[in-house]
Amino acid sequence: MHTINDLSSAIIGAAIEVHHTLGPGLLESAYEQCLAQELSLREIPFERQKPLPVHYIQGNSIGLGYRLDFLVAGMVLVEVKAIDALLPIHQAQLLSYLKLGRWRLGLLINFHVPLLREGIKRVVLGLDGSMETSPVKMVNSLPLCGEYFGCGYAALRSCARIG
């Protein structure tokens, strides 16, 4: 992988293969396991169920244990869902994880959709702490990002770039 966008495209390609093979309707844990296998087959490095501590004052951990579904190549955070629809709270969760870990790019992948492209949201955390989100568009089977949308969540709206 040459860039973070190449890595993002490779992750999405792996997720598409999982969805194509399994279809919608299974539990999140099944998609997570199969995505891990697909990333391994493609020799894409990742950490699964990576602990994410929360530090409050002077770097002291407050003991809350969050777990990331995937951290791919130390750069891209991937959260797997198998739900009827992605909600603003799911984007808020991903944004919080990006801020806590100081990563720039996250993917929300919801496998409970007829076409996977309808279940993928790409979240980019800007250098100033702002957020851009976009659905992933597919052109000739390659994921492209565009068409920013507002999440409608007041807490996110104050820190998000919405156009």
DAWOMO-V360361 format. One record per pair of residues at least 6 apart in sequence whose ideal C-beta (glycine too) atoms are under 7 Angstrom apart, sorted by the first residue. I is the first residue (numbers start at 1). J is the second residue. D is the distance in Angstrom with one decimal. If there is no record, write none. Layout:
# DAWOMO-V360361
i = (I/I)
j = (J/J)
d = (D/D)
This chain:
# DAWOMO-V360361
i = (1/1/1/4/4/4/7/7/7/7/8/8/8/8/9/9/10/10/11/11/11/11/11/12/12/12/14/14/14/14/14/15/15/15/16/17/18/18/18/18/19/19/22/24/24/24/24/25/26/27/28/28/28/31/31/31/32/32/35/36/39/39/44/44/45/46/46/46/47/48/49/50/50/50/51/51/52/52/52/52/52/52/53/54/54/54/54/54/55/56/66/68/68/69/69/69/70/71/72/75/75/76/76/76/77/77/77/77/77/77/78/78/79/79/79/80/80/81/81/81/81/82/82/82/83/83/84/86/86/86/88/88/88/88/90/91/91/91/91/91/91/92/92/92/94/94/94/95/95/95/95/97/98/98/98/99/104/104/105/106/107/107/108/108/109/109/110/111/113/117/117/117/120/120/121/121/122/122/122/122/123/123/124/125/126/126/129/130/130/130/131/131/131/131/132/132/133/133/133/134/134/134/134/135/136/136/137/137/148/148/150/150/151)
j = (7/10/73/75/76/105/72/73/75/76/76/105/107/122/142/143/42/44/44/72/76/78/107/120/136/143/35/38/39/42/44/35/109/116/116/38/31/34/35/38/111/116/34/111/112/113/114/112/82/82/80/81/82/80/82/111/69/80/80/48/46/72/72/73/73/70/71/72/71/70/67/67/68/71/65/67/66/67/68/97/100/101/61/61/62/64/66/100/61/62/97/77/97/78/79/80/78/77/78/103/105/105/106/107/94/97/98/101/103/106/107/109/94/106/108/109/111/90/108/109/110/110/111/112/110/112/112/108/110/121/151/152/153/156/108/108/121/123/133/151/156/153/155/156/106/108/123/123/125/131/156/106/106/123/125/125/124/125/124/123/120/122/121/123/119/120/119/119/119/136/137/138/135/136/133/135/133/134/136/145/131/133/132/131/132/161/159/159/160/161/156/159/160/161/148/161/148/149/151/145/146/147/148/147/143/145/144/146/162/163/157/162/160)
d = (4.4/6.2/6.7/5.5/6.6/5.6/6.4/5.6/6.2/5.6/5.9/6.3/6.7/6.9/6.6/5.5/6.5/5.7/7.0/5.7/6.2/6.1/6.2/6.3/6.3/4.4/6.3/4.2/5.4/5.7/6.8/6.0/5.1/6.3/5.4/5.5/6.2/4.7/5.3/5.4/5.7/4.1/6.4/6.1/4.9/6.0/6.4/7.0/6.4/6.1/5.8/6.2/4.1/5.5/5.8/4.4/5.9/4.8/6.4/5.4/5.1/7.0/6.3/6.8/5.1/5.1/6.6/4.5/4.6/5.7/4.8/6.7/4.5/4.9/6.1/6.0/4.2/6.7/5.6/6.2/5.9/6.1/4.6/6.7/5.2/4.7/6.9/6.4/5.6/5.0/6.9/5.9/6.2/5.8/5.1/4.7/4.0/5.9/5.9/6.6/6.7/5.0/7.0/6.5/6.8/5.7/6.1/6.9/5.3/4.1/4.9/6.4/5.5/6.9/5.3/5.5/7.0/6.5/6.6/6.8/4.3/7.0/5.0/4.6/6.1/5.5/6.4/5.9/5.2/6.1/4.6/5.7/3.6/6.6/5.8/6.7/6.7/6.4/6.2/5.1/6.5/6.0/6.6/5.7/4.6/5.6/5.3/6.3/7.0/5.5/6.6/6.9/5.2/6.7/4.4/6.7/6.3/5.3/5.7/4.4/6.4/5.8/4.3/6.9/6.3/5.4/3.5/6.4/3.9/5.8/6.9/4.7/7.0/4.2/5.8/6.2/6.9/5.3/5.7/5.1/6.1/5.0/4.6/5.8/6.9/7.0/6.1/5.9/6.3/4.8/6.8/6.3/4.5/6.7/5.9/5.2/6.5/6.5/6.5/4.6/5.8/5.9/5.4/6.2/4.7/5.8/4.8/5.9/6.5/4.7/6.7/4.1/6.5)
